[in-house]
Amino acid sequence: MITIEKIENKTAKVGIIGLGYVGLPLGLEFAQTGFEVLGFDLDPKKIEYLSKGQSYIKHILAERIKSVTDNGKLKTTTDFSRLTEVDAIIICVPTPLDEHREPDMSYIVSTGDTIQKYLRKGQLVVLESSTYPGTTDEILLPKFEEAPIIQSANYQPKVDPKPYVVGEDFFLAFSPEREDPNNPDFNTSTIPKLVGGITAKCLELSVALYNKVIVKTVPVSSARVAEAAKIVENTFRGINIALVNELKMVFDRMGIDVWEVIEAANSKPFGFMPFYPGPGLGGHCIPIDPFYLTWKAREYEINTKFIELAGEINTYQPFYVVERVMHFLNMHKKALNGSRILILGAAYKKNIDDMRESPSLKLIEILRENGAEVDYNDPYIPVLPETRKYNFKMKSVELTEKNLKSYDLVLLSTNHDDYDYEFIHSNANLIVDTRNAFKQKGILNGKIFKA
């Protein structure tokens, strides 16, 4: 059974379900702090990499993984029956949108079913996946209350028809992930952690556990408050990005540079926070979380018009970029149909290999639908992997003088620092820049256009 004492002396064993961009760095923090960590993932390739001390995420160094696999603090498996071995189970699984842009809760539901099967008396379960308010106590809590809780790691189910009591037989909390891959200023351990428990004891244990690896925990009154806070964080960003994306379209018609306007406004030392336009939203949270809230709000007969409008504006941005590409090609007496387009950057933001919800993928789809021949380059993504929505089977092309000159237009979608912007500018025939990257490098030329 997990206790404050076991947490304090680091004898509590931590299980992490989902070893992606959230689960792996969290597991490494616990392992490096001295906890024994058992990582779970359905993907055997990830387990193989980790067992060899290798990394499959660019910004997580292999040396960091090897240090905790070599000393035995981090072990990984695809065998979920081993959940009985750990004292705390932290869930870090995806929460995407389905084809109708409604929450796809299948990963949380299936994970909850698996935990229900192996839940051991006295275990703490914490959900970290971004989701709508009510997920923890509406989906997970009923499952665990009905679980045939195992008395020990030796599989001795308790024969008792009565429901198990949260806060006594098991403990449940929500603590939203706040990962920002490759952020130079913040990492997993230095970002304050919200924690909301189903009961006071659940909160006490969760806070104590995270206090061992996180710079600061912020306890709140319930799991629902913690869930709502995460939604608010990303809805705030999504709405403000939608605002500048809309202003981009307005100011473009007026012949005004929106990036210059934002920098000018940012000279005010109070009352303004800069957000920047782009080709669309990427990453796991900002493009998705607001839709979770709008979906849940319908249950309460509330229409979240403001949030939905922001979502519409941001979702439209790849289409707007393609419209601008058509316009600039037309200015040079070319049609999009049959033109050769090179997209720079497949990741959703610069200097990472994370493609989750990347607008570059939508750009490829729209450009191809309009008859363009499309290639891409990304120094961090040599091959486009299959995603839930796309399977392009494309490889990154080399940025040579000959290759660049062979394209009718180069479309910058992700402004990686690795790019030699001078070289690209010197050899490209026409450039559309969605990130203001060339101007930031001091490159101003008539063949560079913004979108």
ROZA-443455 format. One record per residue (C-alpha): x, y, z; residue in three letters. Coordinates in steps of 0.001 Angstrom, whole numbers, plus 524288, in hexadecimal, padded with zeros to 5 digits. Example, Ala and Ser with C-alpha at 12.3 -4.5 7.8 and 13.67 -1.06 7.14 Angstrom:
<vexnus>
- east / north / up / aa
- 8300C / 7EE6C / 81E78 / ALA;
- 83566 / 7FBDC / 81BE4 / SER;
</vexnus>
This chain:
<vexnus>
- east / north / up / aa
- 80000 / 80000 / 80000 / MET;
- 80515 / 80D79 / 7FC8A / ILE;
- 807E2 / 81618 / 8083C / THR;
- 80E1E / 82334 / 80AE3 / ILE;
- 81963 / 81C06 / 81137 / GLU;
- 81BDF / 813B8 / 80501 / LYS;
- 81B83 / 81FF5 / 7FCAA / ILE;
- 824C0 / 82753 / 80590 / GLU;
- 82ED4 / 81C62 / 805F8 / ASN;
- 82CCC / 819B2 / 7F75B / LYS;
- 8291F / 80B7F / 7F924 / THR;
- 81C26 / 80DBF / 7F24D / ALA;
- 81CEC / 807FD / 7E4A2 / LYS;
- 8178E / 8108E / 7D9B8 / VAL;
- 810DE / 80B79 / 7CD73 / GLY;
- 80F76 / 81404 / 7C161 / ILE;
- 8057C / 8101A / 7B704 / ILE;
- 80913 / 81625 / 7A9E1 / GLY;
- 8175C / 8190A / 7A6E4 / LEU;
- 815D5 / 82438 / 79D57 / GLY;
- 818BC / 832B6 / 79E3A / TYR;
- 81250 / 8337B / 7ABB4 / VAL;
- 81462 / 82642 / 7B20D / GLY;
- 822A5 / 8241B / 7AEAB / LEU;
- 82811 / 830E3 / 7B42E / PRO;
- 81FAE / 82F46 / 7C060 / LEU;
- 82492 / 82172 / 7C255 / GLY;
- 83290 / 82612 / 7C0B4 / LEU;
- 830A5 / 8307B / 7CB2C / GLU;
- 82BD9 / 8265F / 7D4F0 / PHE;
- 836BE / 81CDA / 7D170 / ALA;
- 8415E / 82735 / 7D250 / GLN;
- 83C1E / 82B46 / 7DF9D / THR;
- 83DDA / 81D71 / 7E4A4 / GLY;
- 8308A / 81718 / 7E2E5 / PHE;
- 82F05 / 809F9 / 7DC5F / GLU;
- 82707 / 80C3E / 7D011 / VAL;
- 82008 / 80251 / 7C7AD / LEU;
- 81BCA / 807ED / 7BAA1 / GLY;
- 810AA / 8020B / 7B2B8 / PHE;
- 80E0C / 803BA / 7A43B / ASP;
- 806F9 / 7FC22 / 799AA / LEU;
- 811A5 / 7FF08 / 78FCC / ASP;
- 81C49 / 7F493 / 790AC / PRO;
- 8258F / 7FD34 / 788D3 / LYS;
- 825BD / 8073E / 793C1 / LYS;
- 82881 / 7FCB4 / 79DBD / ILE;
- 83399 / 7F794 / 7954E / GLU;
- 8399F / 80515 / 79407 / TYR;
- 838CC / 807CA / 7A299 / LEU;
- 83E0F / 7FA85 / 7A677 / SER;
- 84A2E / 7FDCD / 79E87 / LYS;
- 84B51 / 80B44 / 7A4AF / GLY;
- 84780 / 811D8 / 797F1 / GLN;
- 83E6A / 81D53 / 79567 / SER;
- 8339E / 81EC4 / 78B5B / TYR;
- 830BB / 82CF9 / 78ED4 / ILE;
- 83A89 / 836EE / 789D3 / LYS;
- 83B54 / 83FF4 / 7959C / HIS;
- 83CB1 / 834B1 / 79F57 / ILE;
- 84ADC / 83093 / 79F35 / LEU;
- 84E5D / 8222E / 79EBA / ALA;
- 8586A / 82467 / 7A988 / GLU;
- 84D80 / 8285B / 7B2A7 / ARG;
- 845EC / 81BF8 / 7AFCC / ILE;
- 851CF / 81330 / 7B0A7 / LYS;
- 8558A / 8187A / 7BDFF / SER;
- 848DD / 81391 / 7C419 / VAL;
- 84776 / 8070D / 7BC3F / THR;
- 85559 / 80304 / 7BF99 / ASP;
- 85327 / 804CC / 7CE35 / ASN;
- 845FF / 7FDF3 / 7CD8E / GLY;
- 83DC8 / 8098A / 7D1D8 / LYS;
- 8362F / 809A1 / 7C4F7 / LEU;
- 830A4 / 7FD10 / 7BF97 / LYS;
- 826A2 / 7FC0C / 7B4BE / THR;
- 81CE1 / 7F1FD / 7B001 / THR;
- 81125 / 7EF41 / 7A754 / THR;
- 80BC2 / 7E5FA / 7B1B7 / ASP;
- 800FF / 7ED76 / 7B8C7 / PHE;
- 7FEBE / 7E27E / 7C27D / SER;
- 80AC9 / 7E7F7 / 7C942 / ARG;
- 802A6 / 7F3A7 / 7CDB9 / LEU;
- 80101 / 7EC0D / 7DA5F / THR;
- 80F77 / 7EE58 / 7DD2D / GLU;
- 80E8C / 7FD35 / 7DE6E / VAL;
- 80950 / 805FC / 7E924 / ASP;
- 805C3 / 81195 / 7E08F / ALA;
- 80058 / 8110B / 7D2A9 / ILE;
- 8016E / 81D5B / 7CA80 / ILE;
- 7F996 / 81D9C / 7BDE0 / ILE;
- 7FFA2 / 82518 / 7B27C / CYS;
- 7F7C4 / 820B9 / 7A6A1 / VAL;
- 7F2CE / 8289C / 79AEF / PRO;
- 7E5A3 / 82F74 / 79AB9 / THR;
- 7E3B2 / 832F0 / 78C59 / PRO;
- 7D7B0 / 83795 / 78510 / LEU;
- 7D012 / 82E70 / 77C49 / ASP;
- 7CC5A / 8311E / 76E23 / GLU;
- 7C0ED / 8396B / 772E9 / HIS;
- 7C9EC / 841A8 / 77B90 / ARG;
- 7C412 / 83BCE / 787CD / GLU;
- 7CBD9 / 835D1 / 79315 / PRO;
- 7D165 / 82854 / 79094 / ASP;
- 7D1CE / 8229A / 79E3C / MET;
- 7D545 / 814E5 / 799C8 / SER;
- 7E33A / 81580 / 79EF9 / TYR;
- 7DEEE / 819AB / 7AC84 / ILE;
- 7D3C3 / 80FE0 / 7ACA2 / VAL;
- 7DC35 / 8046A / 7A862 / SER;
- 7E6E1 / 8083B / 7B1FA / THR;
- 7DCBC / 8091E / 7BCC4 / GLY;
- 7D7BB / 7FB92 / 7B93B / ASP;
- 7E588 / 7F625 / 7B9F5 / THR;
- 7E83B / 7FC67 / 7C720 / ILE;
- 7DB1B / 7F792 / 7CC22 / GLN;
- 7DF5B / 7E9C0 / 7C8F5 / LYS;
- 7EC15 / 7EAC1 / 7D094 / TYR;
- 7E947 / 7F522 / 7DAE9 / LEU;
- 7EFEB / 7F184 / 7E7AA / ARG;
- 7EB13 / 7F5DA / 7F4EB / LYS;
- 7F168 / 8027A / 7F95B / GLY;
- 7F5F8 / 80733 / 7EBEF / GLN;
- 7F5BC / 81565 / 7E7A5 / LEU;
- 7F11C / 81845 / 7D9CC / VAL;
- 7F372 / 825A8 / 7D3AA / VAL;
- 7EE57 / 829DE / 7C660 / LEU;
- 7F6DE / 833C0 / 7BF36 / GLU;
- 7F07D / 83394 / 7B1BF / SER;
- 7EA0A / 84068 / 7ADC1 / SER;
- 7DB5C / 83EA7 / 7ADFD / THR;
- 7CE4F / 844DD / 7B14B / TYR;
- 7CA25 / 847CD / 7BF58 / PRO;
- 7C404 / 83BC2 / 7C556 / GLY;
- 7CBFE / 83140 / 7BE83 / THR;
- 7D2CB / 82C39 / 7CAB8 / THR;
- 7C6B5 / 82AA5 / 7D312 / ASP;
- 7BD46 / 8271D / 7C80D / GLU;
- 7C56A / 81D1D / 7C08E / ILE;
- 7D05A / 81819 / 7C948 / LEU;
- 7CA3F / 818B3 / 7D6D0 / LEU;
- 7BEAE / 80F9E / 7D3F0 / PRO;
- 7C7BD / 805BE / 7CD7D / LYS;
- 7D0CA / 8050C / 7D91D / PHE;
- 7C5C4 / 8049C / 7E318 / GLU;
- 7C124 / 7F820 / 7DC71 / GLU;
- 7CEB1 / 7F266 / 7DA98 / ALA;
- 7D1FE / 7E4E3 / 7E007 / PRO;
- 7DD07 / 7EB1A / 7E7A5 / ILE;
- 7E8BA / 7E24B / 7E950 / ILE;
- 7EE08 / 7E13D / 7F709 / GLN;
- 7FC3B / 7DFF4 / 7F335 / SER;
- 8053C / 7DE82 / 7E7AE / ALA;
- 802F1 / 7CFCD / 7E8C7 / ASN;
- 7F562 / 7D101 / 7E299 / TYR;
- 7EC4A / 7CE42 / 7EDFD / GLN;
- 7DF6C / 7D4FE / 7EA7D / PRO;
- 7D705 / 7D91B / 7F5CC / LYS;
- 7CA18 / 7D1D4 / 7F58C / VAL;
- 7C0F0 / 7DCB4 / 7F9A8 / ASP;
- 7B500 / 7E175 / 7F208 / PRO;
- 7B51F / 7EEBE / 7F890 / LYS;
- 7BA72 / 7FA53 / 7F0B1 / PRO;
- 7C82B / 7FE85 / 7F3E8 / TYR;
- 7C976 / 80BAF / 7FA5E / VAL;
- 7D1C1 / 81645 / 7F43F / VAL;
- 7DAC3 / 81C51 / 7FE4D / GLY;
- 7DB49 / 80F8C / 805F4 / GLU;
- 7DCAB / 803C6 / 7FCEF / ASP;
- 7E2E4 / 80B79 / 7F1E5 / PHE;
- 7E662 / 819A4 / 7EEFB / PHE;
- 7E330 / 821A8 / 7E2EC / LEU;
- 7E75E / 82F1C / 7DE19 / ALA;
- 7E91D / 83796 / 7D221 / PHE;
- 7F58A / 83F3A / 7CF6A / SER;
- 7F642 / 844EE / 7C1A5 / PRO;
- 802B6 / 843EA / 7B9E9 / GLU;
- 808D7 / 850EC / 7B63E / ARG;
- 81361 / 84C56 / 7ACFB / GLU;
- 81909 / 8559E / 7A2EB / ASP;
- 822B6 / 84D62 / 79B26 / PRO;
- 83063 / 8531F / 79A12 / ASN;
- 82CD7 / 85F8F / 7A164 / ASN;
- 83A1E / 86590 / 7A4D6 / PRO;
- 834ED / 86BDC / 7B14B / ASP;
- 82C39 / 86169 / 7B747 / PHE;
- 82BF1 / 85297 / 7B836 / ASN;
- 823C4 / 84856 / 7BF2B / THR;
- 8299E / 84AC7 / 7CC8C / SER;
- 8297D / 859AE / 7CC0C / THR;
- 81B59 / 85BCF / 7C7DA / ILE;
- 811F2 / 85D2D / 7D37D / PRO;
- 80873 / 851C4 / 7D45B / LYS;
- 7F9DE / 852C8 / 7D6BB / LEU;
- 7F451 / 847A8 / 7DEE4 / VAL;
- 7E61C / 844B8 / 7E1D1 / GLY;
- 7E1F8 / 838C4 / 7E9A9 / GLY;
- 7D4F4 / 831DF / 7EABC / ILE;
- 7D677 / 83214 / 7F990 / THR;
- 7DF56 / 8393A / 80305 / ALA;
- 7E7BE / 82D0B / 804C1 / LYS;
- 7E8DF / 82B70 / 7F60D / CYS;
- 7EDA1 / 8397B / 7F516 / LEU;
- 7F73A / 837DE / 80054 / GLU;
- 7FDB6 / 82BFD / 7FA39 / LEU;
- 7FE1D / 831D1 / 7EC8F / SER;
- 8041A / 83E8D / 7F12D / VAL;
- 80E39 / 83736 / 7F932 / ALA;
- 811F9 / 82EF5 / 7ED62 / LEU;
- 8135B / 83A38 / 7E3DC / TYR;
- 81A80 / 8426B / 7EDF9 / ASN;
- 825D0 / 838FB / 7EC85 / LYS;
- 8281A / 83C62 / 7DE42 / VAL;
- 82129 / 84955 / 7DB61 / ILE;
- 825E4 / 856B3 / 7DFB1 / VAL;
- 81868 / 85A87 / 7E4BD / LYS;
- 80B4F / 853DB / 7E614 / THR;
- 7FEBD / 85BBB / 7E5ED / VAL;
- 7F3E7 / 8542F / 7ECE0 / PRO;
- 7E5EF / 8578C / 7E901 / VAL;
- 7D8EF / 853BC / 7EEEA / SER;
- 7D529 / 8491A / 7E54A / SER;
- 7D921 / 84164 / 7D957 / ALA;
- 7CF0A / 84926 / 7D192 / ARG;
- 7D5AF / 855FD / 7D4EC / VAL;
- 7E2C7 / 85094 / 7D061 / ALA;
- 7DC93 / 84B6D / 7C3D8 / GLU;
- 7D5E7 / 85879 / 7C153 / ALA;
- 7E25D / 8602C / 7C400 / ALA;
- 7E9C4 / 858AB / 7B982 / LYS;
- 7DECE / 85B30 / 7AFD3 / ILE;
- 7DF0A / 869AF / 7B33E / VAL;
- 7EDC3 / 86AA3 / 7B149 / GLU;
- 7ECFE / 8658C / 7A376 / ASN;
- 7E017 / 86C01 / 79FF6 / THR;
- 7E62E / 87908 / 7A3E4 / PHE;
- 7F16A / 876A5 / 79A91 / ARG;
- 7E8AD / 87188 / 78FC7 / GLY;
- 7DFBD / 87D65 / 7904A / ILE;
- 7EB02 / 8870C / 7902C / ASN;
- 7F19C / 88003 / 784E5 / ILE;
- 7E4A2 / 88071 / 77DA1 / ALA;
- 7E42C / 88F17 / 77FEC / LEU;
- 7F173 / 89194 / 779D9 / VAL;
- 7EE7B / 8880B / 76ED3 / ASN;
- 7E24C / 88FD9 / 76BB8 / GLU;
- 7E9D4 / 89CA0 / 76CD0 / LEU;
- 7F3F6 / 896ED / 76395 / LYS;
- 7E988 / 89538 / 7592C / MET;
- 7E3DD / 8A2B8 / 75B91 / VAL;
- 7F0E9 / 8A9D3 / 75BAC / PHE;
- 7F57C / 8A279 / 74FAC / ASP;
- 7EA20 / 8A875 / 74821 / ARG;
- 7EE1C / 8B5AA / 74D7C / MET;
- 7FC3F / 8B3E5 / 74990 / GLY;
- 800CD / 8B3E4 / 757BB / ILE;
- 80ABE / 8AA47 / 75D4F / ASP;
- 80405 / 8A399 / 768D3 / VAL;
- 81110 / 89F77 / 76EDC / TRP;
- 815AB / 8AD7E / 76F23 / GLU;
- 808B9 / 8B17F / 77537 / VAL;
- 80A0E / 8A741 / 77FF3 / ILE;
- 817F4 / 8AB68 / 7831D / GLU;
- 813A2 / 8B97C / 7839E / ALA;
- 80881 / 8B63F / 78CE4 / ALA;
- 811C9 / 8AE2B / 79529 / ASN;
- 81994 / 8BA5C / 7985C / SER;
- 80EFD / 8BD6E / 7A254 / LYS;
- 81425 / 8B86F / 7AF73 / PRO;
- 806C2 / 8B4A7 / 7B4B7 / PHE;
- 7F987 / 8AFF3 / 7B003 / GLY;
- 7FE6E / 8A8DB / 7A3E1 / PHE;
- 80393 / 89B2D / 7A169 / MET;
- 808DB / 897CF / 793E5 / PRO;
- 80396 / 88C43 / 78C42 / PHE;
- 807C5 / 88958 / 77E5F / TYR;
- 800A3 / 88456 / 7724C / PRO;
- 80453 / 8783C / 76AC5 / GLY;
- 7FFC3 / 86E14 / 760F0 / PRO;
- 7F6D6 / 86785 / 76AE7 / GLY;
- 7F753 / 861C5 / 7787E / LEU;
- 7FFAA / 85618 / 77BEC / GLY;
- 8033B / 84DF9 / 787B3 / GLY;
- 7FA8A / 84568 / 78FE7 / HIS;
- 7F3F2 / 84FB3 / 79865 / CYS;
- 7F080 / 85CB1 / 79220 / ILE;
- 7E9C4 / 85748 / 785E5 / PRO;
- 7E211 / 84D72 / 78E03 / ILE;
- 7DF12 / 851DE / 79BEA / ASP;
- 7D56E / 85CCF / 79891 / PRO;
- 7CD22 / 85315 / 790F3 / PHE;
- 7CC9C / 84A57 / 79CFF / TYR;
- 7C6CC / 8559B / 7A49E / LEU;
- 7BCEF / 8595C / 79A24 / THR;
- 7B8AD / 84B23 / 79938 / TRP;
- 7B6D2 / 849EB / 7A7E7 / LYS;
- 7AFD0 / 85705 / 7A8AC / ALA;
- 7A4F3 / 851D3 / 79FE5 / ARG;
- 7A164 / 84851 / 7AABC / GLU;
- 79DE4 / 85446 / 7B2C5 / TYR;
- 7969B / 85ACE / 7A772 / GLU;
- 7A113 / 86528 / 7A5B6 / ILE;
- 7A611 / 86959 / 79862 / ASN;
- 7B426 / 86DF0 / 79961 / THR;
- 7B378 / 87700 / 78D98 / LYS;
- 7BFE4 / 87E71 / 790A1 / PHE;
- 7C829 / 8722D / 791E8 / ILE;
- 7C229 / 86BC5 / 785F8 / GLU;
- 7C490 / 877DE / 77DB1 / LEU;
- 7D2DD / 877C8 / 781A5 / ALA;
- 7D388 / 86973 / 77DEE / GLY;
- 7CDAB / 86C5A / 770A1 / GLU;
- 7D780 / 87730 / 76DF4 / ILE;
- 7E322 / 86ED9 / 771C3 / ASN;
- 7DE2D / 86307 / 76A44 / THR;
- 7DCB9 / 86B96 / 75E22 / TYR;
- 7EADC / 87040 / 75E21 / GLN;
- 7F0B9 / 86568 / 75598 / PRO;
- 7E63A / 86849 / 74B79 / PHE;
- 7E983 / 876C4 / 74C34 / TYR;
- 7F7F1 / 873CF / 74A34 / VAL;
- 7F4E2 / 86BDA / 73E09 / VAL;
- 7EC60 / 876E9 / 738E9 / GLU;
- 7F7E7 / 88012 / 73A82 / ARG;
- 800D7 / 87643 / 733D2 / VAL;
- 7F75F / 87618 / 7285B / MET;
- 7F76A / 884E9 / 72804 / HIS;
- 80630 / 88630 / 72814 / PHE;
- 807C3 / 87BC0 / 71DA0 / LEU;
- 7FD9D / 882C4 / 71579 / ASN;
- 8056B / 88F5F / 716C7 / MET;
- 81088 / 887F3 / 7104F / HIS;
- 8079F / 88287 / 7059C / LYS;
- 80705 / 874D6 / 70B5A / LYS;
- 7FBB6 / 86C54 / 70FA2 / ALA;
- 7FC05 / 86445 / 71C06 / LEU;
- 7F78E / 85883 / 71431 / ASN;
- 8041A / 85278 / 70F30 / GLY;
- 80D44 / 85B1D / 7170A / SER;
- 81816 / 854FE / 71F16 / ARG;
- 81757 / 8593A / 72D5B / ILE;
- 8217A / 856AD / 737EF / LEU;
- 81CAA / 857C7 / 745F8 / ILE;
- 82717 / 85B25 / 74FF0 / LEU;
- 82426 / 854EC / 75D0E / GLY;
- 81B2C / 8499F / 76083 / ALA;
- 81BB9 / 84B14 / 76F68 / ALA;
- 81158 / 8537F / 775D0 / TYR;
- 81B7F / 85CE5 / 77B62 / LYS;
- 829BE / 85FB0 / 77960 / LYS;
- 83537 / 8576D / 77DCF / ASN;
- 82D65 / 84B4C / 781A0 / ILE;
- 8294B / 83E94 / 77B19 / ASP;
- 81B5C / 83EFA / 7804D / ASP;
- 8113E / 83E3F / 77562 / MET;
- 804E8 / 83D87 / 77D77 / ARG;
- 7FA33 / 84567 / 77698 / GLU;
- 8047D / 84C1E / 76E3D / SER;
- 7FE7C / 855BD / 76486 / PRO;
- 808C5 / 8517A / 75AB4 / SER;
- 80168 / 844C1 / 758D0 / LEU;
- 7F4DD / 84BF5 / 755C5 / LYS;
- 7FC4D / 854C2 / 74C60 / LEU;
- 8016C / 848DB / 74512 / ILE;
- 7F3A5 / 84379 / 7440D / GLU;
- 7ED96 / 85025 / 73EF9 / ILE;
- 7F888 / 852F2 / 73565 / LEU;
- 7F7B7 / 8453F / 72FCE / ARG;
- 7E8F1 / 84637 / 72EA1 / GLU;
- 7EB1B / 85264 / 7265F / ASN;
- 7F446 / 84B70 / 71D24 / GLY;
- 80185 / 84F8F / 72276 / ALA;
- 80D47 / 84691 / 722F9 / GLU;
- 8119F / 8476B / 73120 / VAL;
- 81E51 / 843E3 / 737F7 / ASP;
- 8232A / 84775 / 74572 / TYR;
- 82FB3 / 8495D / 74CFA / ASN;
- 83175 / 8481B / 75B94 / ASP;
- 83EC9 / 845C3 / 761E4 / PRO;
- 83839 / 83EC2 / 76D4F / TYR;
- 82E6F / 83667 / 765D7 / ILE;
- 8350E / 82EAA / 75AEA / PRO;
- 828AE / 82700 / 757DB / VAL;
- 81A92 / 82B00 / 75A26 / LEU;
- 814F2 / 82093 / 76326 / PRO;
- 80706 / 81BF4 / 76217 / GLU;
- 7FDF8 / 82394 / 76AFF / THR;
- 7EFC2 / 821CC / 76ECD / ARG;
- 7EBC5 / 82A7C / 76355 / LYS;
- 7F68C / 8298D / 7593A / TYR;
- 7FF74 / 81FC4 / 752B4 / ASN;
- 80709 / 82744 / 74860 / PHE;
- 812C3 / 81E1D / 74730 / LYS;
- 81BE9 / 82991 / 74498 / MET;
- 82A5F / 82B74 / 74748 / LYS;
- 8312F / 83835 / 74A4B / SER;
- 83831 / 83D84 / 73E54 / VAL;
- 845CF / 84330 / 73F5E / GLU;
- 84738 / 851EF / 73EE0 / LEU;
- 850F9 / 85318 / 733D6 / THR;
- 8525E / 85E51 / 72A4A / GLU;
- 84D24 / 855C2 / 71F55 / LYS;
- 84183 / 850F9 / 72721 / ASN;
- 83D7B / 85E70 / 72BD4 / LEU;
- 83DFA / 86410 / 71E29 / LYS;
- 8356B / 85903 / 71908 / SER;
- 82984 / 85D60 / 720F6 / TYR;
- 82018 / 867D2 / 71C85 / ASP;
- 81DE4 / 86BED / 72A98 / LEU;
- 823CA / 86938 / 737FA / VAL;
- 819E9 / 869E9 / 74317 / LEU;
- 81F9F / 86BE3 / 750AF / LEU;
- 81694 / 86579 / 75A7E / SER;
- 81FE9 / 862F0 / 765E4 / THR;
- 82B11 / 86C55 / 768A7 / ASN;
- 835AC / 862F6 / 76D4E / HIS;
- 84246 / 8699D / 7719D / ASP;
- 849BE / 85F6B / 769C1 / ASP;
- 84588 / 86575 / 75CEA / TYR;
- 84F63 / 86DA9 / 7557D / ASP;
- 845F6 / 87871 / 751EC / TYR;
- 84FDB / 87FAC / 7499B / GLU;
- 85285 / 87370 / 741AF / PHE;
- 8440A / 87095 / 74002 / ILE;
- 84175 / 87E9C / 73BFD / HIS;
- 84C8E / 87EA2 / 73232 / SER;
- 847D9 / 87270 / 72B1D / ASN;
- 83902 / 8724A / 72C49 / ALA;
- 830E0 / 87809 / 72150 / ASN;
- 825CA / 87C8F / 72A07 / LEU;
- 823FB / 87BE5 / 738C1 / ILE;
- 817B5 / 87C96 / 74115 / VAL;
- 81B1B / 87E8B / 74F67 / ASP;
- 81092 / 87B75 / 75980 / THR;
- 8196A / 87E3F / 76533 / ARG;
- 82012 / 88B38 / 761CF / ASN;
- 82CCD / 8839D / 762B3 / ALA;
- 833E1 / 889E3 / 75741 / PHE;
- 83151 / 897AF / 75BF9 / LYS;
- 83603 / 893E8 / 76990 / GLN;
- 842A8 / 88F9B / 76312 / LYS;
- 84397 / 89CC3 / 75C71 / GLY;
- 8404C / 89746 / 74F01 / ILE;
- 8373D / 8A058 / 74788 / LEU;
- 834C2 / 89DC8 / 73934 / ASN;
- 82A06 / 89F02 / 72F2B / GLY;
- 82913 / 89056 / 72D70 / LYS;
- 82581 / 88E1C / 73BB0 / ILE;
- 8171D / 88F29 / 73F22 / PHE;
- 8100C / 88D2B / 74BFA / LYS;
- 803EF / 8851D / 74EA5 / ALA;
</vexnus>
